[in-house]
Amino acid sequence: MTTPSRTLDPLVGKALRARPWVAAWLLATAAMVAAMIVIGGITRLTESGLSMVEWQPMMGWIPPLSETEWQRVFGLYKLTPEYRLHNSWMGLADFKTIFFWEYLHRVWGRLIGVVFALPFLAFLATGRIERSMAPRLATLFVLGAIQGGIGWWMVTSGLADEPRVSPYRLAVHLSMAFLILGLLVWAALELLERGAAEPVPEAARRGATLVLGLIALTVVAGAFVAGTDAGYAYNTFPLMDGRLVPDGYWSDELGIASLFEWVPAVQFNHRWLAVATAVVTLAFTHWAMRRAPQAARPPLRLVTVAIVVQVALGIATLLLVVPVWLGALHQAGAVVLFTGAVWTRFSLRRG
């Protein structure tokens, strides 16, 4: 008589053999999400995010192809507060430039959905995804769909009265992107893991969690800098208008909202949170390199280099008053640093 374990062996074996392929697919999707974050940063830096005033999640793949269609979408943009208050000088050629980045941002998001969904269904139908992982991957797809809705929710905040998106909605949108990136990388690392994990000191796990949390918090603080255009003010370092803490740091009128809406507070908080994060991260990686298992040393080295480069990029971006290319590099640096922190935390997760 065939035992239950032998009956299940072919199915389990197929999923185990497919692990490298599933991991490669997840890492490819993660790379697309990383690129999406950078494209989103360029869209913000070029002030292109409000150029498309229609949301067509299913039919929005094709850009305007005729002069008539271009004039129609340009006419819709002319009704927005951004055009009326800031960009009334624009002609059609100028509009096409900002339209390109928002169009690329949206189409790239749809491509991520396709690249994720089709292989997922194929792997699932052929038994190449382990049962324990299937619900998590399905949840990731749902999060991606929700992210598309969050993006439009963010855009609508700049189409009514104010010619800019809400910094709160921008922070939610960016946070969701980093969450999806982290979950993709973590799932792929689980599939690529080989052999038994070495013991990890509890202090190392807690330190890796702290570092990951601080990096994530700094990313969110950066979203408020972008949402309030705070990077274009106080373009000196380390002082702000000759002072460590700038005059007018706090707005009595805004109260606690000063932390998220008042330019002096938003920029001060981001720059010094970043410095504190760098100090804690470098102290942790120096300490952990002598105590962590061998598998954790590559991500620890990556994080050590990435945090130094990211601080340098942030300071340079500030001093040069946020050129687009440097702002995009700073966004990319955040992606690399966050990914390295996720990898480090994964490598140090077991006792």
N, C-alpha and C positions, 0 to 999 in steps of 0.2 A: 504494500500500500504506500502511496506517495504521501510524504509528510507535508504539513502546511508550510514549513520553512522552505522545502524544496519547490513547492508550488509558487512561492513568492520570489524565489531567487532570480529567475530571469527578469522580472520586472524591476526588482531592486538593482540588479546588475546593470541593466540598461541605463537607469538613471545615474548610477555611479560612474559608468563609463562616459556618460555625456557631460559630466561636471565641467571639464575644461571648456567645452563648447558653449555651455550655458554661461559660464563665467566670462568668456570672451564676449559674448553678446551683451551681458550686463555692463562690462567695462566699456564697450563701444557706445552703449547708450549713455553711460556716465560721461564719456568724453563729449558726446553731443550736448548734454546738459551743461557741462563746463563751458563749451563754446557758446551756448545760449546765454549764459550769464554774462560773458564778455560782450556778446552782441547787444544784449540789453543795456550794458554800461555805455557802449558807443551810442546807442539810440538815445539814451539820456543825455550824454555829453554833447551830442549834436542837436539837441532839442527837437528830436524827430518824433517823439512818442505820441504827439497829439495830431499827427498829420492824417491818420486814417480814422475817420469818424464813424465808420460802419463796422459792425462786427458780424462776420459771416463765417462761423467756425467750420461749416461744411463746404461752402462754395467760394471761400476766399483765397483759393490757390492761384488764380489767374490775375495778374495785374492788369491795369488799363492797357488796351492794345490799340486804341484808336484815339485820334485827337478829340473826338466827341466825348469819349469816356474820360479822358484826362481832364477836360474842361468840366465835366460833371463832378468828379471827385474834388477838383480844385475849388469848385463853387461851394461844395459842402464845407470845405476847410475854411473858406472865407466867412462862414457864419459863426466860427468859433471865437471865443474871447482872445485866444492867443493871436489869431490873425488880426483881429480888430485893434488890439492894444499894442502888439509888438511887431507883427510881420506884414503890415499892410503894404510895405514896399515890395513884397515878393512878386515875381512873375512866375509863369508856369515852369520855367527851367529851374528856378530856385526851389519851387515846391517839389519837383521830381526828385531832387537830391534828398530832402528830408523824408519824402515818401519811401524812398528806397530802403532806408534803415529800418523803419517800422514794418514795412512789408517783409523784409528779410527776417526780422525778429519773429513775426507771426508765422510765416511759412516754415521757418526752422522748428518752431514749436510743434507744428503739425507733423513735420517729418519725424521728430522724436517719437510722437505717438505711433506712427506707422512702423518705425524701426523697432519699437518695443512690442507693439500688439501682434504683428504678424509672426515673428519668431516665437513669441510666447504661446500663441495658439498652436503653432506647429509642434513645438516641444511638448506641450501639454497633450496634444492628440496622440503623439507617438510614445508617450510614457517616459520622456527624457527629463522631466522635472519631478523631483521628489515631492511626495504628497505634502510633507511638512512645509515646503517652501512655496507651493502653489498659491495658497491664500495671501501670503505676504507679497508676492509678485502681482497678484490681482489688485491688492490694495495700492501698490505703487502706480499702477495704471490709473486707478481712480484718483489718486493724488495729482497725477499729471493732468487729468481732465479738469479737476478743481482749479489747478494752477492757471489754466486757460481762462476760466471764469474770473479768477482773481485779477488777472491781467486786464480784462475788459472793465471790471469794477474799478480798477485803479485809473484807467484812461477816462472813464466817465466823470471822475472827480475834477478833471481839467477841461471839461467841455461845457460846463454850465456857467459859472460865475468867474472863478479864478482861472487865469491862463497858465496853470501849473497843476500837476497831480498832487493829491494829498500825500504828504510825507509818511503818514501812518499806513496808507494803503501801499505805498512803495515799499515800506519796510516789511509788510506782510508778504508782498510778492517776492521780494528778494529772499526772505527767510524760507519761504516754501521751496524756492529753487535750491537753496543749499541743503534743506532737509532731504529733498528727493535725491540730490547728488550723494549725500552721505549714506542714505539707505541703499542705493545702488552699489556703491563701493563696498559697503559692509557685506551685502549678500554675495557679491563676487568673491570677496576674501574668504568667506565661509566655504565656498565651493572649491577654492584653490588650496585650502589648508591641507597639509600633508603631515601624517604621523601625530603622535601624542604631543600635546603642548607641554612645555617646560613650566615648572612652578614659577609664579610671579609674586613678588612681595605685595602685600595689600597696599602699602604706601605708594608703590609704582602705579597700581590701578587707580588709586585716588588722584594721584598727581596727573596722570594722563586725562582723567575725566575733568579735572580743574582746567587744564590747558585747553582742551577741546571746548569747554564752556566759555572760557575767556575769549578765545578766538571767535566763536560764534557771536558772543555779545558785542565784540568789536565790529564785526561785519554788520550787525544790526545798527549799531551807532553810525557806521558809515552810510547806511541807507538814509538816515536822517540828515546827514551832511549833504548827500545828493539831493534829497527832497526839498531842502531849504536853500540850496545853492551856497552853503556856508563855506565851501572851498574857495570861493572867489573873494573872501574877506580875510583880513589878518594874515597876509601872505609873507609872514616871517616866522622863524623858528629859532629858539624855543619861546621867545617872548611874543606877546600879542599887543601891539601898540605900545611896546616898551615895558610891558608889565607881564608877570607870570600869569596872573588872573586879570583878564581885561576889565576895564571900567564898563559898567553896565552889564556885567555877567548875567544878572537876574532881572527879569521883567516883572514888576509887581502886578501889572495888568494881566499877564498871562499866568502867573503863579506857577504851579507845578508843570504846566504845559511848556514853560521855558526850556525844560530839558529836551524837548522834542521840536520846538518851533522857533526858538529865539537863537539867532545866528551865533552870538558870542558863546552862549552856553553849549550849543550843539557842537561847535568846532572845538572848544576847549575840552569837552568831555571825550570826544573821539580821539583827539591827539594824545591826551594823557592816559586814556584807557589803553590805547595802542602801545604806548611806552611801558605801562605797567604789565600788559600782556607779554611784551617782549622780554622783560626782566624775569618774570615768573617762568616763561617758557624756556629761556636759556638756562636758568638755574635748574629747572627740572631735567632737561635733556643732559646737562653735565652730570647731574647726580645719577640719572637712570642708566647712562651708558656703562657704568661700572657695575650695575646690579641687574640689569634686564637680561632676559634670555637672548640668544643669538638672533632669533627671528625678529626681535624688536629693534635691532640696531640700524638696519637700513631706514626705516621710517623715522627713527630718532635723528639720524643724520640729515634726512630730508627736511624735517621740521626746523632743525638748527639753522640750516642755510636759508630756508624759506623765510623765517621770521626776520632775519637780518636784512635780506633783500627787500622784504615787504615794507619794513620801516623806512629804509632808504628811498624806496619808490614813493611812499606816502609823503615824506618830507620834500622830495624833489617835485612832486605834483603840486604841493602847496606853494613852494617858493617860485615855481614857474607859472603859477596862476592857472593850473588845470588845463594844459594842452590836451587835446583829445587823445593823441597817441599815448601819452604818459598816463592819463586817467584810465585808459583801457588796460595798460600794463599793470597798473595798481589793482584793478579789478581781477585780472588774471592771476596776480600774485596772491590775492585772497583765496582764489579757488585752489591753487596749489597748496597753500598753507593749510587750509581747512581739510583738504583731502589727505595730506600728510598726517594731520592730527587724528583723523578718523582711523587711518591705517595704524598709527601708534596705539590708539586706544584698543583697537582690535587685537593687536599683538600682545597687549598686556592685560587681557581680559580675564585670564584664568589663574586660579590659585593652585 
